[in-house]
Amino acid sequence: MAFDGLFTISMKTELQQLITGRISKIHQPNAQEILMQIRSQGKNYKLLFSVHPSYSRVQITNETIDNPATPPLFCMVLRKHLEGGIISSIRQHETDRIIIFQIQSKNEIGDDITREVHMEIMGRHSNLLLVDPSRNLILECIKHLSPSMNSYRTILPGQPYIAPPTQNKLHPLEYSEELLNVIQSAHESKEIVEQISGFSPLHAKELLYRFNEATDRVEVYKAYMKEFEQGGSTRQIVELNGKTFYSPNALSHLDGDKYKEKNLGHLLDRVYFAKAERDRVKQQAGDLERWLQNELNKLKLKMKKLQKDFEQAEKLDTFQLYGELLMANAYAMEKGAKEVELVNYYDENEKTVVIPLDNRKTPTQNAQSYYNRYTKAKTALLKIEQQFEITKEDIAYFELLLQQVMQASPTDIEEIREELTEQGLLKARASKKKKKPTKPTPEKFIASDGTEISVGKNNKQNDFVTFKLARKTDTWLHTKDIPGSHVVIHSDNPSDTALLEAANLAAYFSKARESASVPVDYTVIKQVKKPSGAKPGFVIYFEQTTLFVTPDEEKIRHMKK
């Protein structure tokens, strides 16, 4: 990955379309992200700032991020100073990964004020600051850094703003004699990274690759820099050996699966959004995931214990045999023996069996004791078999819930919590506001031929999709014998294309997401039934046909409505 200084140059260029835009709303979805809604040149934009240690960036996003009911303090401060303000300029600090938004706004009494938002993209040291440029003062920041944490610069409200230290490297766009010498003589990417600012190893390697067939290195370098200044030429993602690389320009030196995006916002959404979404869910549902895993572990332990009890109870036939043999031979036995060897007349070869006895009891009493043990074992076996089935169903249910949490969005998590509360498995969370009951919101997709497809991401959504949203003639899909989502094609005669794409969705939103050749059953909705008393999301179905598909995330991304 390479959100380096050169990528920042391209991003600054792409963000210029926001200049003169009005900031209408500001949200803070979580501790690491700020989302601004901006109206510029007749269009609405969503500007995302992220200080996540692994996914730090600033971009125009096309994705939807859920917001908390109560805004955090930093969000409230931004709203106070910036909502209704106009973006007057967007610039980069030197060639660092720092983009500064200057905003003309008004204070509480209507006087004009100027504020700056500094986005510092520095991995785990990333930060977002609100600055008053007239006083060079930090008004607030998303991460507070005291002098004990950073001796060079204190980042706290009320402190002077100090820019990060410079690296004393050559400016990539100022063609000094020293820069030209580096360009002419460089043979390794390390030489470029160490001497020219803004270069990551990825872009340094690409530059050297372009030098290979060049007669004039300087012209190649200038053309390469021009691509960054213009916001990128190819905006390429390369997936190679399980790693993802991206750049505003072509990565010719890399072999791998290559994808082109129309702008940098789309590129970063593709690279980061799913990972960041998973991280948001972890922040929101870490406790739920741990609780589900603990419950699942308890159930699996219970299953092992039941298995042992089952093996013990299966000895009931032996108890019955001992009782019958003792009763048949009671006349020939005397009280006081600790065991007796008798012929087993049920055995074809009439082998003998040794029967343990209680020497305080008569032969008849010993026989009755074995009959009693037989009766108890028979009753226990029935109870164990019942518990075995119940525990088996519970394990399947919790495995399904765990799979749903692993693939959920933040909204889906709330619905899973509601389901567990309704089932009496979780206590309801204390809340000052009473929530109005809302309909589940299954995810919508569009097949290549225009057919609508709905996917349930949790059990509430699954039941809603199958029994409320779908018509009796719609087509229903689910992974065969694998925990997963209910998928409905809203058509009574879907094309082969729609069927395969819906099967792809069913495989992707299942426990078999990372597998190949996943079996997916499909049938009409009228053949799907919910047994009386069944847990949420559980159904039985008939007259199904099975398809085999391999989940394809690229196809699903294009199908998203």
Buried (B, 14 or more C-beta within 10 A) or exposed (E): BBBBBBBBBBBBBBBEBBBEBBBEEBBBBBEBBBBBBBBBEEEEBBBBBBBBEEBBBBBBBEBEBBBEEEBBEBBEBBBBBBBEBBBBEBEBBBBBBBBBBBBEBEEEEEEEBBBBBBBBBBEEBBBBBBBBBEEEBBBBBBBBBEEEEEEEBBBEEEBEBEEBEEEEBBBBBEBEEEBBEBBEEBEEBEBBBEBBBBBBEBBBBBBBBBBEEEEEBEEBBEEBBEBBBBBBBBBBBBBEEEEBBBBBBBBBBBEBEBBEBEBBBBBBBBBBBEEBBBBBBEEBBEEBBEBBEEBBEEBEEBBEEBEEBBEEBEEBEBBBBBBBBBBEBBEEBEBEEEEBEBEBEEEEEEEEBEBEBEEEBBBBBBBBBBBEBBBEBBEBBEEBEEBBEEBEBBBBBBBBBBBBBBBBBBBBBBBBBBBBEEEEBBEEEEEEEEEEEEEBBBBEBBBEEEBBBBBBBBBBBBBBBBBEBBEEEBBBBBBBEBBBBBBBBBBEEBBEEBBBBBBBBBBBBBBBBEBEEBBBBBBBBBBBEBEEEBBBBBBEBEEBEEBEBEBBEEBBEEBEE
